[in-house]
Amino acid sequence: MLFFLIALSVGFEGGYNMPAVGFNDLNSGAAFSLYVNRHFRFADLYIGGRTSYFSVENSAYCLYFYGLSIGLAKNSWLFSPVIEFGPEYARRKLGSSKESGFGFNYTLGFLINIHFDKLRFYPKFYYEGITDIETHAGFVGAKLGVGYEF
């Protein structure tokens, strides 16, 4: 019974984002996530933290996103849909000028699960949107993830 209560998996994702809606001046971005996953009968629920960094041609300009997410996937399926959502903190800087604010992030996509004993490797393809209700922007991305089940 104790094993059932604490049975978790942990993982890391790293990948690449490209602007799809809004943020026309951005070139590309790197995205990283850490998460803790819990398996339930209907799906796998995971909670994690993520960050993204975007570059532009002007080296004095940078844009960062930090967020928390709650997501659902089905890790036992070969092809699994993915949905995530959570709060997001955005910070951008141009020289000495800084601007920051909060928004809501959501992610829709799919992943391909490849299992090796307790290790799970998966490429993940997704659309990630961010909104503060008044404005909206979005990114298309791909991540490679590794998870380990205890």
N, C-alpha and C positions, 0 to 999 in steps of 0.2 A: 504494500500500500504506500509506503514512504517513497519508493522508487517512482510510482505513478505520479505522486504529487510534485516531485522535483525533476521529472524527466524533461529535459530541455535540450535544445541544440543552440549553438552559437555560430555566428558567421561574419564574413567580411565581403563587401562588394566594392569593386573599383571599375570605373568606366569613363565614358566620353559622352558629352552632351553637345548638341548643336541647336541654336535658336531656331524655332519654327514660327512662333507668333510673337510679335513685339521684339524689343531689344535687337533691332536691325543692325546696330553698330558692333555687336559681339561677333567674334570669330568662332570660338569653340570653348569648351570647358571640361574640366576634370571633375568627376563626381566620386565620392567615397561614402560608404555606409557601414555601420556596425549594428548588429541586431542580436536579439535573443528570441528564440522561436519555441512555441509550445504546440504540440500536436493535439487536436481534438478530432472527434469522429467526422465532422463535416468539412473541416479545413484546418490548415495550420495558421495560427495567429502569431504574428511577430511584432515586437516593439523594438524600435531602434533609433539611432541618431544618424544624421547625414550632413554632409557638407559638399558644396560645389564652389568651384573657382572658375571665373571666365576671363579670358584675355581679349584684348583688342590691339589694333595697330599702335595706338598711343600708349606708350609704356607707363605713363603717369596715371592711367585710368585702370582701376580694377574693381571687380564686382564679386562679392562673396554671398553665399546663402548658407544658413545654418538652420537645421530643423529637427524635429522629432516626428516619428511616424508610427502609425498603427496600420498593419496590413494583413491581408488574407491571401493565401495561395494554397495549392494542394501539392505538397512535396512528394506524394506517392505516385502521382501521374507523370508520364513522360513529358507531355505538354500541359502546362498549367497556366490558367489566367491569373493575373496579379492585380490587386487593387490596394492602394495605400492612400492615406490622408493624414494630415496633421498640421500644426502651426509651423511657420517659417519666419526667420529673421533675415532680412536682406540688408547688406551694407555695401555702399559703393563709395569710391574715393577718386577724386581727380586732383592730383597735386596735394595741396593742403586743405581743399574743400572736402567735407564728408557729409554723407546723407545715409540715414538708416530708417527702417520701419518693419512692421510685422505684416504678415499675410497668411493665407491659407494655401497649403500645397496639396495636390492630389496627383496620383499616378495611376495610369491604366496601361496594361501591357500583358506580356506572357513570358514564360521562361521554359527552358528545356532542361529537365532534371537528368543528371547522370550520376548514378550511385556506385560507390566502391566501399563496401562494408559500412562503416559509420561515417564516411566522408561523402559529401554531396557536392558536385560541381555543376554549375549551371550558367549558361548565357541568358541574359535577361534583356528584352527589347521593350521599350515603353515610350509613352508620351507623358511628360511631367508638366503640369500646369500650376501656375501660381497666380493668386488673385488677392486683391485687397477690397473686393466687391465692386469698386469703381473701375478698376483697370484689370487687364488680364495679359499674361504672357505665357509662353509655353516652350518647351524644349523636347526634341526627339533624342533619345539616347539608347545606349547599349552598355551593359555592365557584365563583368564576369564575376561570379560569386563562388565562394567556398564556404560550406557549412559542415560542422561536426556535431554529431548527436551523441550525447552522454548516455 
